[in-house]
Amino acid sequence: LAINGAHYMGLPKWIGAFPNATTYATTSARQRILKKCKDPGQLASLEQLTPLLGDKVHVVAAQGCKIGDVLVRVQTERGVLLYVGDFIANIPTLPKNFLFRLMFKLTDSGPGFKVFGIFFKFFAADKKLLRDFLIAEIESRPPAILVPGHGDVVERPQLAPTLVSMLRAAI
């Protein structure tokens, strides 16, 4: 599953290791990957993936993104696990590189458990639409476990209200 159109650099290596595998992506992610990646393999639509997932796994295309992001929701014994890709980060320390460190500071993207401001600054087509989409998803199926694309897994009491508060304060 291509989580968005910016995370494509590993596809050629995966295609080499698994030549018959299919990668699934949103339309926007697919378009960007085809422009940027020389050998992305088969890129099928999310609609083709959905029937293969069963009733405990859901992949949802996010609204308000430029690069075709997704959320992944998995029903586990401990509650809903929510994979949020680049929307929320839990990065323990800032990067050592001065420019990246500065970008993280200027966008309030870290360190710590935060809305990933870098993503909202550069990859959100409509920040408020994306924020409202994320809040609606979180409130409709409150997660017990959050897996960010960057940083450690988060499990804490009142995770859903914390996430909603973070999103409302940041955007």
N, C-alpha and C positions, 0 to 999 in steps of 0.2 A: 504494500500500500504506500503510495507516494503521499506523505502527509501534506505536502504543498509543492509548488513549483520551484522553490529555492533549494530543496534538499534532493538533489539528483546526482551528485558527484559519485556516489557509490554504485549507481545502477550498472555501469559497464562491468564492474568486477563481479557483481551478483549475477548478471546475465551470463558471464563467462563460467561461473560456478554452477548455475542452474539454467541452462539454455532453454529449457521448455517451460520455465516459470512465466507467469503472467503478472505484470504489475498493474495495479488499478489506480486510477487518479480521477479527480474532477476534471471537467472540461478545461478550466483555466490552468490548472496545474499541467495537464497534458500539453497544451499549447506552448507553455513556457519551457517545459522539459524538452520538447521536440526542437525548439530553437537553440537551446543551450547544450544539449547532450548529444554526442555523436552516435552512441549505441544504447538507447534506452530500452531496447527490447520491445515486447508487446505492451502497449499501454491501453488497457481496456477501461471502460467507464465504471463508475461506482454502481450504476444500475445492474451491471453484470456481476458484481461482487455480492450484492445484497442477498440473493437467493442461496449463496454458498455459506452464509454465516450462521444460520440457525437462529434461535430466538433469544440467546443470551448475549449476542454481540451485535452492536449497531454502529455503523459508520455514518456520520452526518456531515454533509457539506456545510461549511460555515458561510453565513451571509456577511457581506460587507468587506470581503477580502479581494485583493488584486491577484493573488497567486494561487487561488484554489485550495484553501486549507480545509482540513477536516477535524472533527472530534471523533474519538472512539470511546464508546461506552460498553463496558462488560459487566454483566451481572455475576457477582462472585458470592461465595458463602459469607463473606464479611461485608457485603453491600455492593453498591455500584462503584466500579473503578472507572475513572474518567481520565483518558489520555488527552492532553490539551495542546500538544505540539509546542508552538512558539507563542501562545497567548499568555501563559503564566510561566515564570521561571522560579527556580529555587537554587540559585547559584551561591555557593558558600563564600567565594572570594572573587574580587574583580580580576580581569585579565592583566597580565604583566605588561603587555604592549601598551605604550602610552596612549596611542590614538583610540584603541578599543576601550581602555580604561576610562578615557575622557567621554567617549560615546555612551558608555554605561552610566556614568555619573550624570551627564547632561539629560539623559532620557529616564533617569531613575529606574534603571533596569537591574540593578544589583548593587551590592550583594544582598542576599536574603531571598525570602519568599515574597515575590512581587509580580505585579502585572509587568509583562516584558515590553517596556516602552519602546525599545528599538523596533519591535515588530509593528506596533501601532503607528509609529512615526513613518516607517518606510513601506509597509506592506498592506495597510488597511486602506481600502478604497473609501469607506465610510465608517469612521471610528465609532460614531454613535450607534449606527445600525449593527455593527459587529459587537459592541458592548452589550446592547440590548438582546441580541441573539444569544450571546454567552450567558447572560443573566437568566434568560428564559429557559435555556437548557439546564442550567444548574438548579434553578428552582423547581423545574418540572420533575427532575430525577436527581435529587441531592446526592452527591458523591460521598462515599466513606473514604475513598482512596483517590488521590490525585497523582497522576504521572505526568510531570512536565517534560517537554522535549529537552530541556536544559536544567540539570540539577537533580537533586534527590527526590524520591517519592515522599509525598506528604500525607500523613494520616494524623488527624487531630479531631477532638470534639468540635462541633459547630463549624466543620469545614465549609459547608455550603454558604452559611451566612457570612463567614469570613471572606470567601471568594467574591460574593456579591458586593460587600462593602469595599473591597479592594478595587473592583472594577468601577463602581460608582465614583469613588474618590479619584481614580486615575484619569478617567475620560469624562 
